[in-house]
């Protein structure tokens, strides 16, 4: 380790002479620098399930679990305060940020806060950070009603400021105008998402976290005591008719993703928009593609979602297949399920030349990330 207080020219010369890889820590006034060779010839592996990648030299960052991770994060995240206007002071504790602004002109104060928020969001997007709403609501969401109403008061004031509504505007109108859920429903939604995440995770410790009859009677006698999460979620499941929903376990990768072959595809419709191009153009493009690959059997897949129905259809040569999916599935799930169903059907065919046509371009964008 080395601690010095050089001039800027001496500092630049010193940094240029340091061997790779080095981590340099400096105080925020630039008067001192700490250099530590924490990596050296550090070899790392990536593990998914029980599969390990080949060892590789870690050229950037620090080893996972290193005590320097928190220090480096704190030093980097401290820069978020530099993006605040002078009129909006802020305080930061690790990753918890608080900003405030005061003034006699409410419109000017709102504009200053909005400018500060725009700067913070832009900085977070550029540096890979994500601003979380209702963080920890699964834990605090079952506090007393008197405590939760304090959050509602702040929420309603923020909606009035953002929408420019009058103080006498009904709260329900604010929710509609701002496209926001009430905090109570938002907490229920996030609790349901966490509940299904528990069920989909193999061997999750909360899956079998049940309460005995004795404790149930005790909770009934003491209604102010907070029940465990798996008990608190039961009334919400009953009200939303999701108590009997079958949840599939999210299995880990059965093959290492670094060995996955990238999926190549042809898009003959590239450059044409459904909203502006004539349907006849798409028909001619499809027929031209079929003529080019006339020795390949055509597979057409599609999914649909309506108010009371979700399903998909698959056409393989002259055979048609259609199936219904649970109503809560998205259109993306329906279309991807159609592709998976088609691939499973043709996996047993002796004939191996197929052209699969789908309207789901998001599928290829998603697979390109692997």
N, C-alpha and C positions, 0 to 999 in steps of 0.2 A: 504494500500500500504506500501511497505517496500523497502528502498534503503540502501544498505550496500556495503562494499568493503571487503569481506572476503577472506581468503586464499582458495585454491582449496579444501582442506580437509573440512574446515568449510562450504564451499558452497555445497559440496556433502551431508554433514550431514543435512544441512538446507533443501535441496530439498527432502530428504527422509522423513522428518518430516511433509512436507506440505500435508494438506488434499486434496483429489481430488474433483472436477477438478480445477486445477490452470493453469494459463498461465504465463510463465516466459519470460521476455524480458531482454536482456543484451546488453551492447554495444559491439562493435566488438573487443575490447581488453580484454574482460572478466573481467573488473574491477568492474562492477556494475551489479545489477540485480533488475528487477522490477517485483513483483508478484502481480497479481490481480485475485481475484476470480470473474470472469465475468459470469460464468455459473451458479454455484450453482445448484438449482433444476429447471433449465430451461426446460420447456416443449415446444416441437415443433410439428408442423403438416406440412405435405406435401400436396400441393394443385395442382390439375390438372383440369383445367376448373373450375367447381363449386363443385368438389368432394374433400373432405378432408380425409386424412388418420387419423387413431387413434393417439391420443397424445402419445408422447414418450419422454423420458429423453435424452437430447442431451449430450452425453458423450465425444464427440470430436469436435474440431473446435470451431467457435464462431457463435452466432446467425446471421442470414442473415441480412445484412444492418448495422452490427456493425462497429463502427469507427475503431476498431482494425483490421479489415480485411485488409485494405490498409497497415497498419503498419507491420503486420505479413508477408504480401506478399513481401513488400520491404526488410525486414530483410532476408527472405528466398532467394529471387531472387538475393540478393547481392552476394551470394556465387558463382554465375556463373562466377564472375571475377577471382575466385581462380583456375579455370580450364584453364586459359590462360597461355601460355608459357611466360617466362620472357622477351622474345624478342618481344612479341606482347602486347603492352599496350592497355587497353580498358577503356572507360568511360561509365557510366550507369546513366540514369535518369529514375527512376521507372522501366519501362519495355522496354525502348529504349536503345539499346546497340550499341556502335560504337567501332570497333577495327581497328588497323592500324599497319603497319610494314614498316620499311625503311631499305635500305641497297644498296650497290653497285652491289651485285650479284642478278640478277633478279630471277634465278632459286631457290636460297636459300630463297629469300623473299617469293616466291610463296609457297615453301614447308612449311615455318613457318606459313603462313596464312592458308594453308590447314590443318595443324596439329591443329591449333587453332579452325578452323571450325569443325573438327571431334570431338574435345573435347566438344565443345558447343552442338553439336547435340546429342552426347552421354549423356551429363548431362541433357539436356531437355527431352530426352526419358525416362531416369531413374526417373525424378521428375515430369512427367506429364505435361510438357509444350510443346507447339507447335509453331514452327517457321513459321510465315506467310509471304508469298510473295505477292507483290503488294497490301499491306494493304492500304486501303483508296483510291484505284485507281478509284473507282466509283465517288469520289468527285473531285480528282485532274486530272482525265483522260480527262477532257474537257478544260484543260488549253490551252494556245496558243501553236501553233506548235513549235515555237522557244524554249519554255520552255520544251516541251516533248522530243525534239530531244536531250537534254542534258542527259536524261535517256537512250536513244538509244546508245549514245556514251559509256556510262559506261557499258551497257549490252553487246555491241559488244566486248569491251575490255575484259570483264570477260569470254565470250565465247572463245575468242582466247587464253586466258591464260589456261582455263580448257582443251581445245582440243589440245593445242600445235600448232595451225595453224599459218601460216605466217601472217604478217601484211597486205599483199596484197591479202589474201584470200577473195573471194566475201562473202558478208554478208549472201546471200541466202544459200551458201554452209555451213556456220556455223550453221544456223538454222537446216539444215538437219542432219549434223554430230552430233550435240548435242541434237537432238530431242526436240528442243525448239521452241515455237511460237514467232513471233515478238511481241514486247510489245504492239503494236497497236491492234493486234488480241487478245492478252491476255486480254487487257482492255475491248474489245468488248464482249469477252466470259464471263467475270465476271459481266459486266453490264447486259447481258442477263439473267444470273443466278439470279441476284438480282431482275430484272424485274419480272421474273416468280415467284420468292418467294413472291413478293408483291401481285401478282394476286392470289396466292394460300393461302394467309393469310386472314382470314375472318376479315372484317372491318378494313383493313389496311388504314391508313390516306392518303396514296399516290394513292390509287386506283382511286379516283375521282378527282385527282389533274390536272385539265385541264386549258388551257390558253384561255382567251377570244379572240375574233377577234381583238379587239383594241390592246391587248398586242402582238398578232401575227404580226400585221402590224408594231408595234414598234420594235419588234425583227428583222423584215425584213429590216427595215431602219438602224438598228444598229446591223450588223451581228457579231460584236466582243463581244456583250453582251452574257452571258451564259444563255441559256434557262433552265427551270426546267427539272429534270431528266426524267419525263414521256414524255416530248417533245423531249429531246435529243435522246431517245431510238428509236423513230419512224423510222428514216432512217436506222438504223441497222436492225430493224424488217423487213423493206421492202426489204433490200438487201439479207437477209437470208430466205425470204419467210416464216416468222413465225408470220406475223401480224394477221393472221386469226386462229391461234392455239387456241383451246379451252383448258382452264386450269381448272382443278378441284380444288375446295377448300380443303385445308388440315384441316380436321375436328379434333378437340381435341379428346382425348380418350373418348369413350363412356362408358368405364368401368375403374375403377382404376387399374393400372398395378400391384399394390401390391397384388391384389386378383386374378391375372391370374394364372390358373393352368398350370404348365410346360408341354410342349409337349414331350412325350416319343415316340421314334421311334426305329425300328429294321433295322439294316443294314447288311443283309446277305452277302454283297459283301465287307465287311470291310477286309482290308489286301490285296486286289487285285487291281492292277493298270491296267487301260484300255490300257496303252501303252505297258505293258509287258505280261499281261495274255492273254491266248487264248480265243476268244469269246465263244468257246464251254463251257468253265468253267462257264462263266456267265449264259449261257443258263441252264446248269445243276443246278446251285444254285437257279435260278429263279423257275425252275420246282420243285425242292425239297421244296422250300418255299410254292409254290402253293399247293403241295400235303399235306403239314402240315396244311394249312389253306384252305382246299378245300370247307368248308362251308361258306367262305367269297367270295363275288364278287370282282373281280379285277378291279382296276381303274388305268389306265396308263396316265400320263401327260408328256408333253414335249413342249419346245419352240424352235423357230428357228429365226435366224437373218442373212439376207444376205444383199448385197449391196442395193437392192431396195425393200426389203420385210422384215417385222417382223410379226410373228404370233405364234399361239400356237394350239396344238391339245389335245383332251381329248378322251379317250376310256373308256366307262363305260359298263362293261359286253360286249354286242355286239353292242352298240350304239356309233357312232363316231361323234365328234363335232370339228370343226375347225373355227378359227376366225383370222382376220387380225388386227394388232395393228398399231398405227402411226409409221412412219419410224424412228423417233428419240428414240423410246423405246429400252432399252438394252435387252440383252439375259436374264439377271436376272429378269427383269420386265416381260418378256414373260413367263418365267417358273413359276414365282410366281402367275401371273394372271391365268395360267392354273390350278394351285392348287386351287385358290380361286373359279374359275368357277366350278370345279368338286365338291367342297364342297357345293356350292350353289345348284347345280343340285340334289345332293343326299339328301339335307336337307328336301325335300318334299317327299322322298320315304318312304314307310311304312317299307320296309326291312332296317335293321340297321347294318348289318354286311358287312363291306367293308375293303379291303386292298388297300391302295393307294400307287402306285409305282411312284417314280420320280427320275430323275438323278440330281436334284438340291440339292446337299448337303449344299450349302451356305444358303439355306432357314432355315435349322435346326440350323446352326451355328448362324444365325441372331436371330431366336426366342429364342435361349438359353440365349441371353443377357437380355431379359425382365424378 
